[in-house]
Amino acid sequence: MSTVTGGEVIVKTLLSAGVNTAFGINGAHVDDIYQAALDHGLRIIDTRHEMNAGHAAEGYARLRNALGVAVLTAGGGFTNGLTSIANAFLDRTPVLYLAGSGPLAMDETNTLQSGIDQVAIATPITKWAHRVTRPELLPRMLARAIRTALAAPRGPVLLDIPWDVLTAHVPEPDWSSQRLSAQHSAAPPDTVERVVDLLSAARRPVLLVGSEIARAGAAGEVCAFAEQAGIPLLADYEGLGAIAGSSVSFGLIQSLFGLEAEAPDVVVMLGLRFGLTTAHGSGALIPTSATVVHIDPDAGQLGNLQPVDLAVAADAGQTVSALRAEWERRGVDGAENLAWFETLRAHRSRRASAVAAQVEEGDRIHPYLAVRTIADSLPEGSVVVADGALTYLWLSEVIGDVSPRAYLCHGYLGSMGVGLGVALGAQAAVPSAPVVLVTGDGAIGYSLGEFDALVRAGLPVVVIVLNNRAWGATLHAQQFMRGEDRIVNNRLENGDYSAAAAALGAEQYAVRQLDEIGPAITNALAGGRPACIEVHVSLDPVPPEERVIMGGSPF
């Protein structure tokens, strides 16, 4: 009987699950995975920090709507990856974290990179965490981990694999017998009929799209249904790529702010949770007067923070397919509600005008003009990654006007510095797509070493650093809440980030004039190499959403 090592079991299982790339930093405790990957054709991209290996696995998963994989060596490798694990948990991203650990034979011996309970640490921030104690258990535990990560609501899992389990030989499994996919169920037929009843009778309906539509790979279904039914689509950050390019897309949910008397009367939330992106159930975005249908696989999230009229615990992607089929069965006339669509278009135009009206000339480029120019310069189908508080708040004002393949930014964890890792993984997932990271000077400082990883891996990510020489959002908060004389530990006045990127082998562009941004982006993308475009922007302007966060009006 032929045998394989634990490392080979892992690699062959991942290949069977459709994973073609993983991310990590090699170490003795996980080297058997790397050896097997070398033999069997699994690409492992080595980053310069395990945090970014995890974030890269997130970016890969989010672009492919599939499983991401990060390989973490024992001890410090595992603890370095914890920020990514927490990020994936809060954002419901399916990532398998494979953590090496000390040999079982040396338990409690104070040996190297040992002495911590990695499973206990990971358990609160994963869907499932487990230590594999016998090599023959690896095939079954891997299959369970993959199914658990991919089952809705999706999320991260961790397997702790001791060195002697990983290097042991076991009989080669029957690969065809492994079930590596999860089952997803639509809402019951009577519920689907009720939702269609509500939508067909509504005067001002909207469909709000969240991460579980994107994770389910249901972008085409939700756009087809909305266009067929003549219902406007809006999304949170994670769902924006799913509705990009649709004729009925109206961008981000924040566009609904201020509609008041002309607000939606029926709202269907598809895989979207109440919270940060919905004004925490305050009614400012989702009116309390509206009939609200909440469809999400996590029953605990249904009606959380804001009452709903119909709570549906089901897979959002499968349910959209069922809604579309029921709409077609009825032959409902779904012609676009011209008055409602015009109301939304006029409202979005007023918001854009209000933002533009606040722009004033200064010594440095206004950040709104910078992001407006960036958005206008992006090729169709670009993947846009945003990092840094002020950066993503400014970018959110314009990103809905373009059609990004995906819009990825730090989500509910709010962790700065995720962008370079996410962009690296996104580019690995879709090598032919333009991937552009728009980040701040604070956020880029976490991960400058990853320019080296991009160069070595041949991943042509274009990084645009909006340099305002400060931790801008925190500085604004101190100004607002403490006063000008209480600004402390928020200045970043000595960074030359494009030069640092160039020192690590990337292309370098320094921009101080607005009309230089577009050509720099065009040239960087055409160059086909990792590049850093540093844009010197003003610190003083406050983006509309930051005003809201600080308790004020957006304008």
N, C-alpha and C positions, 0 to 999 in steps of 0.2 A: 504494500500500500504506500503510495506517495505521501510525503509529508511536506509541510510548509511551516515557516516561522510565524510567530505572532505578527511580525511586521508585514509579511506577505498576506496574511489574512486581512489585515486592515486595508492595505493598498488595493487588493483585488476586490474587496467589498466596496470600497469607494468608487472604483472604476465601474463596477456593476450598477452603482447608484447614479451614474451619470456625472460624477465629479471628475473634471479633467485637470484641475489645478487646486493645490492647497497652499498654505502660507505658514511660515514659521521661521525659527532660528534653530539650527541643529545643536544638539548636545548629546552627550554620551547616553543619557537615559532614553532617548528617542531615535538614536542613530539607525536602529534596525528598520524603522519606517522609511528613512531616507535611502537605505540600501535597497529595500524592496521597491521603492519608487523608481530608483535608477534602473532596476532590472525590468520593470513592467510598464514604464512609460507614463507614470503620474508626475506631472510637473509640480515641484514645490518651490515657490518663490521665497527666497530668504530676505527678510526685512532687516532693519537695524535695531528694532526694538519689538518685543513680543506684543506690546500694546497695539502696534500697527499691524502685526501679523493678524491679530484678532479683528481689527477694524477692516483690514483688507478682505478677510473672509466675510465680513458683513457686507462690504461693497459688492463682492462677487455674488453673494446670495441675493442681494436686492436687485441686481441687474439681470440675473438669470432666473429670478423667481424660483430658486432651487436651493439645495443644500450648500452651505459654505463650510470650509474645514480649516481649522487652525491647529497647528502642532506646537505644543508648549513643552519644553523640557522641564525637568523637576525643579521644585523650589522656586528660585527667583524667576525662572521662565514662566511658571504658572502664576505667581503673584503679579508679575508684570502684565499678564493678560486679563486681570480681573476687571479693569475698566471696560474693556470690550465686552466681557461676559455680561456685566451689568447693563451696558448700553443695548446689547442684543435682546436682553430680557425685557427691558422696558419698551423697546420698539418692535417686539414680536418678530425678530429675524431668526430664521432657522440656521443655526451654526452648530456644528459638531466640534467641540474642543477636546482634543486628544492630549492628555497631560501625562507625561512620564512621571515615574516615582521610583524611589529606592527599592532594591530587591526585597521581596517578602522575607527571604532568609536572613535579612539584616534589620528587620523591624526592631525598633527601640534600642538601637545600638549607637545612637548619636553619629551616624554616618553622614557623609556629604549630601546636601540638598534633600534632607529628610527631616523628620521630627514634627511636621505639621500635617494636619488632617485636611487634605485638599478637597475631599468630598464634602466634609462638613462646612468648609469655607464657601464652596460653590453652591451648596444646596439652596440657600435662600434666593439666589439669582439665576437659577436654571429651572427648566421644566422637569429635569431629571438629572441626577448625578450619581455615579456608581463606580466602585472600585472592582476591577476584574481580578479575582484571586486565583483562578486556574486557567491555563492557556486554552483548554478545550471549551471554555465558556465564551471565548472571544467572538466567534461567529454569531451566536445568539444575542449577545449583549450589544454588538455593533448594529445588528438589524433592528433591535428594539430602540436603540438610541436614535437611529435615522428615522424610524417611523414616528417616534415621539417628537422629534424636532419639526417634522413636516406636517404633523396633525394640527388642525386648527383649534385654537389660535396658536400659530407657529411660534417657535422660540428656540433658545439655545439649550443644549445638553452637554454634559461633560462625562467622559470616561477617564478614570485614573487607571493607568496600566503600569504595574511594577516592571522593573527592568527584566527580571527573570521570567515573567509571564510573556513579555514581548519577544524575548529571544528564544523561547522554548519552541520545539517542533511539535506539531499536532498533525493528525491525519487531514489531508486536504478535504475541505467541506464540499458538499454538493451545492455549488453556487446557484444552480437553478431553483433550489428549494427555498432560498432566502427571500422573504417578503420585505422589500425595501421602500415601499410607498405607503402612504396613509389614505384612508377612506374619508371622503367628505360628503356631507349630506345637505340637500336643499331643504328649505322650509316645507312643511306639509302642504298638500294641494289646496286645502281650504284657506290656509293663511295666504298663499300666493294669490288666490282669487280675491281675497279681501284687500290686499295691497293694490292690485290692479283696479278694483272698484274705486279706491280712494284716489289713485292717480288719474283715472279717466274722468272723474268728476271734479277734479281740482281746477282752479282758475290760475293759480300761481304756484305750480309744483316745482320742486328742485330735488335732484339726487346728489347726495354728498358722499364722496368716495374717499375711503381711507386705506390703510396699509393692507388690510386683508384682501381687498380686491387686487392690489398689485401682487401680493404674495401668491394669490391663487392663479395668477396668469390670466386674469379675466378682463384685461383692458379692452380687448376687441369686443367681448360680449357686452360690457357696460356701455361702450360707445354706440354699438349697433342698436341696443335697446333704447337708449336716450334719443338717438336720431330718429328712430322709427316712431317713438311715442311723442316726439317734439317736447322733450323735457330738458331744461338746462342742467348741465353738469358743473359741479364745483368740487374741490378736493382740498384735503390738507396737504402738507408738504410731501408726504410719502405717496399720496395718491395722484399727485399732479401729472406724473409721467403717464399714468394710465388713461388720462383724458386728453392729453396733448394731441393737437391736430384734429380733434373732433369739431364738427361744425356747430355743436351746441355746448362747447366748453366755455366757461366764464372764469376760469382760473381758480385762485385760492378762495377759501371760504371767507376770508376777511373782507372780500368784496361785498358781502351782504351787510356790512356795518352801515347804519344810518338809513336803511330803507324805510323803516317805521311803518307808515300807513300802507305802503305798497309792498310790505314784506311777504315772504312765501306763506301760502296757506296750507300746503302739504309738504312735509319734509321727510324724505326717506334716507336714513343713514345706513350706508353700506360698508360694513367693516371699519367703522370709524367710532372712536371712543369720545365721550364727553371729557373735557379737560382743557389743556393748554390751547389747542387750536380751535376750540369752540367757545371761548370766553367763559369756560368753567360753568356752563349751564346758567349763565346770568340772563339769558334771553337777548343779549345784544346782537348775536349772530343767528341763533335759532330761536325764532319768536315763541314766547310762551303761549301765544294765541293760536299757533299753528297746530295742525294734526301731525304728530311726529311718529314715524315708524322707525324702530331701531333694530337693525339686523346685524348680529355679531355672533361668532361662535362661542364667545365667553359670556355665559349667562350672568356672571357677576357684574359685567359692565352695562347691562341693559337698564336704561333709565337712571343710571348713576348721575347724580348732580342735577338732573332736570327731568321732570315727569314726561313719560311718553305714553302715547295712546295704544301702541301695539309693540310689544317686545317679542322679538323672534330670535331664539337661540339656534342658529344654523350657519352653515358656511355661506359667506356673502357671495362668492363667485358662483357657486352652484345655484344659489337662489336667484341671482340675476338671470341666469340661463332659463330658469323656470318662469320668471316673470316675462321674459321675452317670448317664450313659447305660449304662455297664456294670452298675452296681448295679440299675438298672431292668430291664435285659435279663435279669438273673438272678432277679429277683423276690425278693431277699433280704429277710427280715423284719428291718426296722431299728428295731424298737420300742426306745424309750429304755431304757437300762440303768439301772434305778431306783436300784440300790445305788451305782453309780459316780457318777451325778448327785448323789445325796444326799451322798456323800463330798466332792465338790467344793464343794457349797453350804455344807456345815458348815465346811469348811476356810476358805473365803472369809469366812464369818461370824466365825470365830475370829480371823482376821487383822484384820478391821475392829474387833473388840472390843479387841484388843491395842493398836491405834493409839489408839483413843478413851480407853483406860485411862491413857495417858500425858499426857492433857490436864490442865493445871493452871491455876487462875485467875491472872490477872496484871493489870497496869495497862493493857495493850493487848490487843487481840483475839488469841486463839491462832490461828495460821495454819491449823491443821486445822479448827477451827470455822468459819473464814472460808470455806475452800474447800468444806466440807460444805454450808454455806448457799448458796454460789454454785451448786453442782451442783444442789441442790434447787430453785433458783429459775429454772433454765434452761428455756425452752419446749422442747417436743419438736421435734426436727429442727434444733436449734441447731448452728452451726459453732463449735467451741471452739478457740481458738488459745492456746498457752501459751508464755511466754517468761520467761527468768530461771531460774537453777538451782534455788533453793529453791522457787520458785513451781511449776515443773512437777513437782518431786518430791512436793510436797504434793498437787497436783491429781491426780497419778496414783493416789493412794490412794482417790479417790472417783469418778473419771471413768468407771470401768467399771460403776458402778451406774446411770448414766443412758444415754441412747441418742443420743449426738451424731451429727449427720449426718457430721461429720468431726472428728478431733482432730489438730490440726497443731501441732507444736512443733519447736524446733531439734533436728536429728538428729545425725548422726555428726560433723559439723564442730564442734558444740557452741558455735556462735557466738551470743553474747548480742546482743540488739537486733534480731533478725530479725522479731519478732512483729508490729509495726505494719505493715510492708510486706506480710507474708504475709496479715494480716487485711484489708488494703485490697484486695489481689488477690482474696481469697476472696469478699469482698462484691461486687466487680465481676462475679465469675463467677456468683454466685447472688443477684441483687438482692433477692429476696423472702424469703430466709432470715435469721433472726437470727444475726449474727456477733458473738461476744464474745471479746475478747482479755483473758486473765488474765496479768498481767505483774508483774515486780518493779520497784522504784524504780531499781535499777541499770540494768536492761535498757531501760526506757522512755526513759532519758536519751539513748540513741543517736539517737532518731528523733522527738523532740518536734515538730519542724517538720511532720511528716506529719499532725498534726491539721488544719493548714491545707489540705493536699491532700484530706483526707477531706471537709472543709466545702465546698471548691470543687467537688469531684466529686459531692457529694450522696450520700455513702456513709455510712449510719448505723451504723457500727461502734461498739459499746460497749466501752470500754477500762476494765478494772478493775485498778488499781495497788495491789498489796499492798506498802505502804510500811513497811519495817522499819528504815529509815535506815542501811542498810549494804549492801555487797556480801556478802550473808549466807553463801553457801557457802564463799567464800574465807576469810572471817573464822572460820567454824567450823573449817576445815582448819588455820588458824594456831593456833587454840586447842588443837586435838587434837594437832598435830605439834610445835608450837613453845612453847606455853604462853601464859598470859594476858598476860605482860609483853612478848610479841613480836608483838602485833597491830598491824599497820601498814598505812596506805593503804587501809583498807577501810570507813571511816565516811562516810556520806552524810547528814548531819544537817540540811541547810538547804533541802531541796527541798519545794516546794508544787506538785505536778504537776497537780492539778485546776485550780489557778489559771492555770498556764501554758497548759493546754488551752483554758480559757475565754478567755484573751487572744488565742488564735488562732481563736476563733469557735465552739468546741464547748460543749456543756452541761457543767455542773460539779456534782459531788456530793462532799462530804467526809463520811466515815463514821468514827465513833469507837466506836460501840456495835454489838454483833452484830446486834441486831434491826432495825438500820437498813439492813442489806445487801440483804435481799430486796426491800423497797419501792423502794430506789434502782434496783435492776436492772429491776424492773417498770416504773417510771416512765421510765427511760432508754430502754428498748426501745419503750415506747408513744410516746415523743416523736418517733421517726423521724428523729433527727438524730445526728450524731457526739457522743459523750458520754464523759466521764472520771469514773469513780467511784474516789476515793482512799480506801483502807481502811487504817487504821493498825493494824499487826499487830506482835506480839512477835518479836524477833530470836532469842531463846534456844532455842526448841524445835528439835530436829533431826529431820527426816523419816526414816522407816525406811530408805529407799533410800540416803540420804546416809550413814547408819551403815554400810551394806554397802560403799559405795564407799571408806570410810575403813578397811575391813578388819574391821568388827565385825559383830555380830548386828543385824538390823533392829529388835529390841525389847530 
